[in-house]
């Protein structure tokens, strides 16, 4: 829905400014500045892609990775921080990166199996890596404080992780919904953590997490060096978007 459209008071060029609730409304608009607070799924804009476009393929995942690596670049200060922390925390030791997401109700509903995934689910892959690489270590990224204790108890000083803001219980759902936290700091932490994870030799995460999915794309991982334990959830009956004719937005009422 187009919420409002007005003239900007800050431009002598009278640039029009609009606030949007979906990235789809950016198609064929003439505003100079657009602000919207929803991301756009591939299946939302797929009908507008040219035949042969990599994201129009039956499996768009390889194309997504190409887009991530081609267009996303860290700002110099962030890149320098990642370089410094990689040297300090990862060193030359082979490591597997592990991403564990707090399992609040929203995250459970986003998963394919609609079940809570405990930290123990990740240990089989980690154990196999450490058995194959005896001098290997673990880089842990998590927003769930008890997971830090769990992995450190199991793997000792092999575990490296940053001191970031975390929730203490699954019932707290996720750090970003708690207004006492600085959103800019939360974003900074997840970016740095993700790019440190991409410096590792292997990765295990949760397919229900957008962060885990992003980590598989920001680096071109060699085959067999990464895995997501489960796919994200699928839309339920009545929520599947039909795009044979994209002009009726989302589902027709019939």
N, C-alpha and C positions, 0 to 999 in steps of 0.2 A: 504494500500500500504506500502510495506517495503521501507522506505526512504533511509536508509543506514545501513551498517553493517561494523564494523571496530574493530581492536584490541584496547583495552584500554591501554593508556600510563601510567596508575596509578597502574598497577598490575603486579607483577612478574609472576603470573600464566597465563598471557595473556588471561584474561577473555574477551570474546567477548561481545560487547556492540551494541545494536540495538535500533533504534528509530522506533516506530510503530504508525500507525494511527487508529488501532482498537485492542481492547483486544482479539478479535478472533484469531489474529495472534500469541497470546501467546500459543495457543494449540499446543503441540507437537514440540516446538522449544527447542533448546539447548543452547541459550545464557544465561549467568549467570546474566546479568543485562538487563532489558528491560524498556524503557521509552515510554509511549504513552499518548496521550492527549484526548482520547475519552473514555467515559464510555460504558459499554456493557449492552444492554437490555437483560432481561430474554429470550425473544423470539429469540434473536440471538444465545444463547448457548443451548437453550432447546433441540435441536436435539441430543446433546451429553450426556444428562442426562440419568442415568439408570432408567428403569421402576420402579416406586414406590418412586422415589426421591420426597421430598415434593415440590420442585420447578417445577416438571413436572406435578403437579396436575392441574386440570381445573382451580382451584383458588389457585394461588401460594402465596397469601398474608400471610396466617398463617406461611408458611415456611420462608418467608422473615423476619417476625418478629423474628422467632427463630434464624435466622442467625445474625441479628442485635444484639440481646441480648447476643448471645453466643460469637461473635467474636469482637465486638467493645468495647473497654475499654478506658476510658479517661486516659491521662497521669496524674501522681500524682499532678502536679501543677494545671492542669485544674480541676481535681476532687476537690481539696482543694478550688479553687475559686468558683466553683458551690456550694459547701457546705456552704461557707461563705455567698455568696449572697442569697442563699435560706433562711438562718437564718435571714439575714438583711431585705430582700425585701418581702419574702413570709410569714415568721413566721408560726404561727399555724392557721392562718386564712384560711378557705377553699377558693380556688381560681379556676377560670376557665382561662385557657391559651387561648389566641387569637392570631392567626397569620394572618396578613394582608399583602399581597404582592403588591407592586406598579404595576399598571396595564398599563405598556407600551405595545406597539404593539406586541413584541415577546411573552409576557405573555398571551395576549389575544388570539393569534394564537395557543398557547399551550393548551388552554382550550377547553372543549368539545362543549361549546355553542358559542365560538368566540365572547363573549361579555365582556365588561368591568364590573367588579364586584366592586361595591362601598363599603365603610366600613359599610354602613347601612345594607348590606346583612347579617352581622354577629350579629346584635343586637338582633334579635329574640331569638337566642340560648342563648346569654348572659343574656337577660332579664329573660328568663325562669329559668336559673340557679340562678340568684340573688333573684328571687321570691321564689324559693324553699329553698334557703340558705340565709336568710336575713342578716347574718353577713359576707357573702362571698365577695370576691374581684375579681379583674381581673388582670391577668398578660399579658401585651401586648408586643408582639414582632412584629416589622414592620420595613421595610426599607423606609417607606413613611411618611415624617414628618407631613403633614396635618392630617394623621390618628391619631397621638398622640393627637393633639388638639381636634379632633372629639370625641375620646373616653373619654378624660378628661372632656370635656364640658358635656358629657352625664352622666358619672358615677363619676365625681369628684375625691375625694381622695381614692376611691376604686381602682383606677387604679395604678398599679406599672409597670414601664418599665425602662430599662437601657438607658443611654445616649450614643447612638451609631451613626455611620455615616448613614445618610439617604438622599434620594433624595427629592427635594421640589415639583416636578411636575411629572405627569405621563409621560410627554414627555422626561424626562431624563432616562426613562426606568428602570435602575437598577444600584445600586452603583458599582457593580464589573466591569462594562465596562468603568468607568471613571479612567483614568490612574494616576490621582493625588493621588488616595487613595492607602494605603498600603494593598496589597492583604493578607498578613499574618494577619494583624489586622482584616480585614473583615472576614476571616475564623475563627479567634479566637472568634469574637463576635457572629457569627451565631451558633457556637458549644455551647458556654456558654448559649446563649438564648434558644437553643433547649433543653438542658438538664435541664434548669430551668423550661421550659414549662412542661417537663415530671414529674417534682415534684408536679405539680398542680393536682387537683382532677378531672378536666374535660378539654376537649380541643375542639376547633372549628377552622378549617382552610380551606384552598382551595386545592382541589384535583389536580388542575393544577400546584401546587407548589411542587417541590421535597422536600423542607424543611418541609412543612406540612405533606407530606407522611412519611418522616423520623420520625417525632415526634410520629406518630401513631405506629411506630415499635420499637423504642428504649425502650419503656415501654410496659408491658403487661397490657393494660388498661382494667378495668372491663367493661363488656358489658353495652352499653348505656351511657358511659361517654365521648365518643368522636364522632366527625362527621366531614366529609369533604363535603363542599357545592356542589361540582360538580366534576366529574371525569376529568382527563386529556384528552387532545385531542387524537383522533385516527388518524392514518396515512391515507392520502387521496388516491384516486385511483392511481394505478401505484406505490405506495410507500409501499404496504403491502408486507412484507417479506415472502417468501414461503420456507419452510424448509423440505419438504418431502425428499429431497436429499440435505444435507448441503454443498456438494462440490462446486456447483456453488454459489459463494459468493453473498449474497443478492438476488435481483431479477434476474432471467434470462432475457435476452434481448427479448425473444420471447413473 
